[in-house]
Amino acid sequence: MAKLPDHVPDLHVKDLHVPGWLGEFRSFLMRGNVVDLAVGVIVGAAFTAIVNSLVKDIFTPILGLLIGGIDFTNLFVTLRGPHLATLAEAQKAGAVTLNVGLFLNAVIQFIIIGFVIFWVVKVINRLTVKKEAEKPAAPAAPPRNEVLLQDILDVLKADAAQKGAATPKA
């Protein structure tokens, strides 16, 4: 290990002052729910890519065929600038446009994604319910009369123990 120059003092870990909030921050990050949340966000991002592909590559073309091949992409209103046939041409020309078609596509995509997520959650819930049903049921609570008898027995035992402690031993 290289030696530090003479003008640099040796630092020891115990000499460093660590602010109290740093320890709190570390314990906050290491709590289970924060780690679970981070894992959920990462899995959610991966799941988003799958759902987006499902919507764009499978459902949207089918929906396009069902509604006669209508493409809302080029449905726009030019607010200022040249009035051109396609949105791409208008944007290249620097026109200010109100992109109604892109908004409609986003709404349709949102509805389809919501529908897909609904069915995915429904299937997951159904699988979860089956697993819970397989678990053995908790034992039934004892009848009320047995509970009362046990309470009476406990009181009698306590009285007997108290009387036994009160009598002098020879």
Secondary structure, 3 states (H helix, E strand, C coil): CCCCCCCCCCCCHHHCCCCHHHHHHHHHHHCHHHHHHHHHHHHHHHHHHHHHHHHHHHHHHHHHHHCCCCCHHHCCEEEECCCCCCHHHHHHCCCEEECHHHHHHHHHHHHHHHHHHHHHHHHHHHHHHHHHHHCCCCCCCCCHHHHHHHHHHHHHHHHHHHHHHHCCCC
